[in-house]
Amino acid sequence: MSDDPVSPPPPSSSAPATPYSSSAAPLGSSVISLVNRLQDIFSRVGSHSTIKLPQVAVIGSQSSGKSSVLEALVGRDFLPRGNDICTRRPLVLQLVQTKRKPDGSDEEFGEFLHLPGRRFHDFSAIRREIQAETDREAGQNKGVNDKQIRLKIFSPNVLDITLVDLPGITKVPVGDQPSDIEARIRTMIMSYIKTPTCLILAVTPANTDLANSDALQMAGIADPDGNRTIGVITKLDIMDRGTDARDLLLGKTVPLRLGYVGVVNRSQEDIQLNRSIKDALVAEEKFFRSRPIYSGVADRCGVPQLAKKLNQILAQHIKSLLPGLRARINTSLVALAKEHGSYGEITESKAAQGALLLNILSKYCDAFCSMLEGKNQEMPTSELSGGARIHYIFQSIFVRRLEEVDPCEDLTDDDIRTAIQNATGLRSALFVPEVPFEVLIRRQISRLLDPSLQCARFIYDELVKISHRCMVTELQRFPFLRKSMDEVIGNFLREGLDPSENMIQHLMEMEMDYINTCHPNFIGGSKALEVAMQQTKSSRVSLPASRVKDGLESDKGQTSERSGKARAILGRQANGVVVDQGVRVASDVEKVVPSGNTGGSSWGISSIFGGGDNRASMKENTTSKAYSEPIHSVDQSFSMIQLREPPTVLRPSESNSEMEAVEITVTKLLLRSYYDIVRKNIEDLVPKAIMHFLVNNTKRELHNVFIQKLYREDLFEQMLQEPDEVAMKRKRCQELLRAFQQASRELEELPLDAEIVERGYGLTDTIGLPKVHGLPSSSLYSTSGSVGYYEPSPKTSKSKSRKSSHSGEFQSPFHANADSNGNGWPNM
Ligand SMILES: Nc1nc2c(ncn2[C@@H]2O[C@H](COP(=O)(O)OP(=O)(O)OP(=O)(O)O)[C@@H](O)[C@H]2O)c(=O)[nH]1
């Protein structure tokens, strides 16, 4: 016996004898009791969700006997069962081990999550409530719903574990079931069994084909390695005559790594006759004993063996989960310690409050400066932050954008021509005037104001952002102080923005007020002229020959046409009116020029046609006119020459002369050259102004401003006011921290335990069942390797080891036998 590694320890003097006495500790004893302790620790702080402790899900086809198996494991009769669909919502059954009362009596009760505070001592009332609650969500007509029913069973006879009863897999929709009922149920089941901490009890009735088992098929998907699936074969009692489940149990039909256990639960008739679980277990034992075919596989038969196997696998399973659990606990511990630190200590005296406030203000200013200087420890690596963003705005946004600007981009030749003509006023331009250059350059300089102001705004926004990122966690505790600090820094930054904007404005005005044409980098008039002349010349020379020719010919054509027209007019009217811009002939009749006036009217004609020709033709005309038309009086014979009204908008006259082209090019050269000088100044001085008035000023003065505005004794209380929520969070965090510290300590103690366990216990032993020593294999329940779950029969009571630990009272096969091995698990 002592060499059986899975047998439990011998009963202590204080504990009643149990059927599983052994000198070696069972594998489960250390890890399961550890999980129990962890569960205790975490249940105190209610953080089950953060640390996923193992649970067992029971899956299978409809009416395969899942609820029956679960009930037999718990040892109480409380689940709805029947031939029809019974489990229609997942039932999450949390078994919670309670302390036995000092008088030795047990208090067992159930509590539903949906009925908080109500204790159900009557287990048939629990069944009725499960049915009623199922109907409430899933209706009364066979509907299925995935909303959980959560039930806690408190008992000193159970182990802290979570069992989940799931709706059975069904193929044909009945009642209110939707057409895709099978898919829905499968999805629901999968959501539970895919969790690696979930052990799967795959239930298949023996009177169906194992190869078609839905349970095994789904378990195979969720647990392909088969490390957490136990096969359960039910209904061995109603197999066809002449057949047996021996091969199934031996895994010959469908091999399963962790093997199978065959059980005989209560039939529907048994249930109707109110046969107790205790009786059912006796009957099950009798069943196996009376069938010699099962004698060789006794360790795979019966609910107690299932409980034991589950217990062992669970222990092994927990063991494999422990490293991950430990890592998660340690990570949570670090996070919790940090969070706890952020809530700080409670301060009550004025002096302590003052010191705390001062400390916060100083730390905030330090954090602000380190962010700007790039010394913040929590700098992200995924993006620029703090000071680097400000640098980016200066160089890559502001300067780069200014560099891209062409000062002549919005100035057409026409604009320049207009500016030149406007600047010359009444006179004709003798040479490129300085005035249009100054006008145009001022206009271009003024365009630099907007981006400069925008740049200041961007930096201001950045500083606001930085201020919001300082001490976020630390200040969560003092929302009022945070708000006040945000206000103070917000105002202060705004105040810093004004002088920077003024400075920028001044810089622009300075640049516009004095156009320094003596600047050493300025191209200057003569140089510009020289370059322009060259450019113009080369551009004219480079004009394609055909274009030049065309131009000339078209000019010639135009001239000859014009002279032709003019001649025609002169020939007819005997006057030489220059048809030029702004002058038109009122009417043919009114255009007769008196002969005496002929010579005097040549002012316009000579500029277009030259002298001789005109005079001759005029003479000719005059002569012919004298004969053909009567001579009128001055008033009558000459109509008035009307001027065209000047349009509201006058465009400069286009001459296309070489001189003008030179003038335009010179103006552009001057503009570009001077603009470059100003741009460089602005690119340099605007960031300096912003840094001086806004950024560095904030760095220098923020602490003083905070002290001035916030460090006032009468404000201490108000500033350091904590919201109730923070006080609660601190308390909660403290509890969690304690729990995790305790859990971590518990886990630290484990390695030694685990090593001992490891040495005496291999994986194959773990998943197999203990050997039966010194007893005939037929006496299934009379060996020390079996489980004493029920009141011993007169026959078995002779054996000391068959005694239940509680005065012969019935115990769950899944009970917590604290007296026997101190770990709350059934003895093995
Ligand atoms: N004879 C016999 N009947 C059994 C056995 N196991 C279960 N039954 C009966 O089979 C029927 C279905 O059992 P349940 O435990 O309700 O099955 P289930 O898989 O939970 O059913 P659903 O939740 O509705 O899918 C009940 O009438 C049980 O009494 C068994 O081992 N032998």
PDBQT file of the ligand as one rigid body, heavy atoms in Angstrom, charges set to zero:
ROOT
HETATM    1  N1  LIG A 901     -31.248   3.643 -17.056  1.00  0.00    +0.000 N 
HETATM    2  C1  LIG A 901     -30.490   4.730 -17.045  1.00  0.00    +0.000 A 
HETATM    3  N2  LIG A 901     -31.041   5.893 -17.260  1.00  0.00    +0.000 NA
HETATM    4  C2  LIG A 901     -30.260   6.990 -17.223  1.00  0.00    +0.000 A 
HETATM    5  C3  LIG A 901     -28.869   6.923 -16.979  1.00  0.00    +0.000 A 
HETATM    6  N3  LIG A 901     -28.368   8.153 -17.004  1.00  0.00    +0.000 NA
HETATM    7  C4  LIG A 901     -29.399   8.968 -17.249  1.00  0.00    +0.000 A 
HETATM    8  N4  LIG A 901     -30.534   8.302 -17.390  1.00  0.00    +0.000 N 
HETATM    9  C5  LIG A 901     -31.840   8.831 -17.672  1.00  0.00    +0.000 C 
HETATM   10  O1  LIG A 901     -31.770   9.508 -18.905  1.00  0.00    +0.000 OA
HETATM   11  C6  LIG A 901     -32.603  10.644 -18.893  1.00  0.00    +0.000 C 
HETATM   12  C7  LIG A 901     -31.805  11.841 -19.217  1.00  0.00    +0.000 C 
HETATM   13  O2  LIG A 901     -30.902  12.106 -18.189  1.00  0.00    +0.000 OA
HETATM   14  P1  LIG A 901     -30.375  13.540 -17.883  1.00  0.00    +0.000 P 
HETATM   15  O3  LIG A 901     -29.391  13.399 -16.793  1.00  0.00    +0.000 OA
HETATM   16  O4  LIG A 901     -31.475  14.475 -17.711  1.00  0.00    +0.000 OA
HETATM   17  O5  LIG A 901     -29.653  13.791 -19.243  1.00  0.00    +0.000 OA
HETATM   18  P2  LIG A 901     -29.075  15.141 -19.773  1.00  0.00    +0.000 P 
HETATM   19  O6  LIG A 901     -28.004  14.769 -20.709  1.00  0.00    +0.000 OA
HETATM   20  O7  LIG A 901     -28.706  16.008 -18.644  1.00  0.00    +0.000 OA
HETATM   21  O8  LIG A 901     -30.306  15.725 -20.552  1.00  0.00    +0.000 OA
HETATM   22  P3  LIG A 901     -30.459  17.174 -21.201  1.00  0.00    +0.000 P 
HETATM   23  O9  LIG A 901     -29.863  18.112 -20.232  1.00  0.00    +0.000 OA
HETATM   24  O10 LIG A 901     -31.902  17.323 -21.363  1.00  0.00    +0.000 OA
HETATM   25  O11 LIG A 901     -29.736  17.120 -22.473  1.00  0.00    +0.000 OA
HETATM   26  C8  LIG A 901     -33.205  10.703 -17.504  1.00  0.00    +0.000 C 
HETATM   27  O12 LIG A 901     -34.477  10.118 -17.532  1.00  0.00    +0.000 OA
HETATM   28  C9  LIG A 901     -32.292   9.843 -16.671  1.00  0.00    +0.000 C 
HETATM   29  O13 LIG A 901     -32.983   9.231 -15.624  1.00  0.00    +0.000 OA
HETATM   30  C10 LIG A 901     -28.309   5.647 -16.770  1.00  0.00    +0.000 A 
HETATM   31  O14 LIG A 901     -27.097   5.466 -16.545  1.00  0.00    +0.000 OA
HETATM   32  N5  LIG A 901     -29.172   4.571 -16.814  1.00  0.00    +0.000 N 
ENDROOT
TORSDOF 0
